[in-house]
């Protein structure tokens, strides 16, 4: 696929998987729109990809704010005249038992992970329909299987996946491509900024980042999935087995997931 001149929007482009998306599509010659709350970080990404990208646009946006999402889309169209790919990547996580979690934390996760996807997709949809383009949601295995101590995260990803699946079916005859990406555990910033039950930042991740899939690998697989217009992309063998076995052996998988997550350092349950 020739990416030269294609317009790709990446939310959460300042770090992790979002940054890897921006760098890869920039290397391919696309025009890349970088969206996140930190303009300074986005400018650093812009400087890195400007030499190969057809164009680079930085837009400060908090995806939980509807007006920011609307502005992101309108600014993109004003600058480039179209949208070919929307990557809903911005997201936050959590790590806390529901009994110890303030409801404001769950609300915050829904605002970013679900409503952020809703807002950006809603405003980009007319342009994506015109280009017969692609809309992506970067989800998680937590969108297939509820994870303990991550009730709000799983709820937001289940909601995202249901929304995107419905959108795909609505548009079976329009040419719109809808892709749900589930990377599995990936070395990214999302766990470092995960929320605790009181809404404070978790800080250091409890998992060994060196043993996880790297963001660049996720980006490469995603690009290929877009080119093949796949509907779902589940990465890692563990992720694929979890989704498959949960369909046939749900109680067994409940125990397996519990035992696996309980082994995390400083797990809130045993």
N, C-alpha and C positions, 0 to 999 in steps of 0.2 A: 504493500500500500504506500502510495506517495503522500507523505504528511506535509510536504511543502505547501504553505499557505493555509493549511487547516487551522481552525481556531479552537483551542482547548482551554477550558476554564478548570483550574484546580483550587478547591477550597482546602484550607489547612496546609498551604504550600510552604510554610516557613520552616518545617522540620519533618523528619521521619519519612513516612511513605509519601506524603504530599510533595516534599522536596524532591524525592526520587522521581516521582511522576514528572514534575516540572523539568528536571534535568534531562530525562529521557526524551520527552516530547520536544524539548528545545534542541537536543542533539539531532533529532529527526527532521528539524527544519520547520516545525509548526510555529504558529503564533500562540504564545502561552500567556494566559491571564493568571496572575498570582494573587490569591486572596487569603488573608489571615488578619489577625488583630495587630501583629507586630510588623509595622512598615519597615523598620530597620532590618529585620531578618529577611523580609521579602526583597529588599534592595540588594542584599548579599547574594540571594539566589539569582536575581536579575543579572547582576554583574557576571555571574558564572556562566549563564546560558545565552547572553546577548550576542556572542560571536557567531553562534550557529542557528539560533531561532530566527524565524522570519520577522518576528516582532515580540516584544515583551511589555506587558502592562501590569502595573502594581495597583491593586485596589485594597484599601483598608476595609475589612468587613468582619463583623461578628455575626456569624450565620444564625445565631439565636434571635437576632433583630431583623424583623421582616423588611424594614426599610433599607437596611444595609444590603440584603440579598437583592432587592429590587434595583438598587443603585448599581450593584455589581453587574447585573445583566444589562442594564441600560448603558452603562459606561463601556462595556465590552462591545455592544452593537454599535455604539457611536464611534468607537475607535476602529473596529474591524469590519463592521457591516453584517456580521453573521456569527453563528455559533455552530460548531460541528460536534464538539464533545464537551459534556459537563461531567466533571468528576467530583462527586460529593464525598470528600475525604475527611473534612473537619470532624473531629469527634473527641470526646472525653470519656474516661472510665471511672470506676469506683472500686473500693474494696472494703466492705463492711457488712456485717450481718444486718438484716432489716430491723431487727429488734434494737439495734444500736445506731440506726441511721435516721437522721432528720429528713422529713419528707421534702424539704427544699432541695436536698441533694438529688433525689429521684427526679424532681421537677427540672432541675438544671440539666441533667443528662438527656431528658426528653426534649428540652428546648434546643440543645445543640445537635444531638445525634438524629433525632427524628424531625423536629420542626425545621432545622437547618436544611435538611434534605428536601422537605416539602416546599419551603419558600423558594429556594434556588431553582428547583425543578419546575415549579409552577410558573415562574416568570421567564424561564428559559424555554419552556415548552413550545411556544409558537415558532421560535427560531429553529429549534431542533426538528420540528415537524417539517419545516420548509427545507432544511438541508438533509432530511432523512438521516439525522445524526444519531449520536449515542448518548445516553444518560447512564451514569454509573453510581452505584452506592457501595462504598467500602464498608462492609459489614463485618461479621465475625462468626465463628462457630457458635458463639453465644446467641446468635440469631436463629440457630437451629435447636440448640440444647441449652436449657437454663443452667447457669453456672452459680453455685453457692457463693455467697458474699459479694455477688455482683447482680443483684436483683434489678437494679435500675438500668444497668448496662444491658443485660439480656432483654429487658422489656423494650428498651429503645431500639435495639437491633431487630427484634421480632417485628416491631412496628415498622421500621424502615423496610424490611424485606416484604412484608405484606403490602405496603404501599407501592413498592416498585413492581411486585408481581402483578398487582391489579392494574397498574399503569401499562405493563407489557401486554396484558390481555386486552385492555381497552384499545390498544394500538396495533393489533395483529395485522390490520390491513392498511396502515398508514405509512409503514416503512421505518417507524421509529425503532431504534435498537435500545433495549434495556438490559443492563448487565449488573448482577449482584456479585461482588468480590468478597470472598472470605479468606483472608490471608493466614489464619491461625496465629500462633504466638510469633510476633515479629519484633525485631529489635528497633523500637521507635520510642518517641518521647511520650507516648500516650500513658504508659504506666507510671512514668516519673511524675506526671502531673495529675494522676488519678486522685479522686477525692476520697477522703475518709468519711466516717459517719457524721462528723460534725461539720463537714464542708471544707475542712482544711486540706492542704495538699499532702499526698502520701509521701512524696520525696523519692528516695531511692527505691528502685524496683526490687521486688522480692525474687525475681527470676534472673538466671544467668543469660544476659543479652548475647554473649559470644556464641551460645549454642542455638540461637534462634535464627530463623530465616531473616535475611537482610532486606531492607527496603528496596534496594536496587533490583533484587530478584522478583519481588512482588510487582514492581513497575514493569519489568520485562514481560512477565507472564500476562499481565493485564493488557499491555499493548497488543500482544498476540491474540488475546481473547476478543478485543475490540475488532481487530482485523478480520477475525473469523465470525464475528457477530454472535458470540456465544451468549447464552442466557444466564449461566452461573459459572463461577470459577472458584473452586474450593482447593486451596493449596495445603500442603503437608499431608502425609499419610495418616497422621493422627486425626486430622480434621475430617478426612474422607471416611475413615472407619467410624468415627463418632456419629456422623450423620447417617451412615448406612445402618449401623447396628442399633441406633436409637429407634429406627422404624420397626425393627423386628423383636428387639429385646429391651424394651424401655426400662423395666425395673432393674435389670442387670446393669444397664448403662447409668442409671441413677447412682448406683453404688460405686461404679467405676469412676464416675466424675467426682463424686464426693471424696473418695480415697485419693484420687490424683490431686485435687485442689487442696486437700487437707495437708499434703506433704510440702506445701509452700512454706518458706521461712516465715515465722510469725503469723501463721494462719490463724484467723479469728475463730476457727472451729476445728475440732479433732474427731 
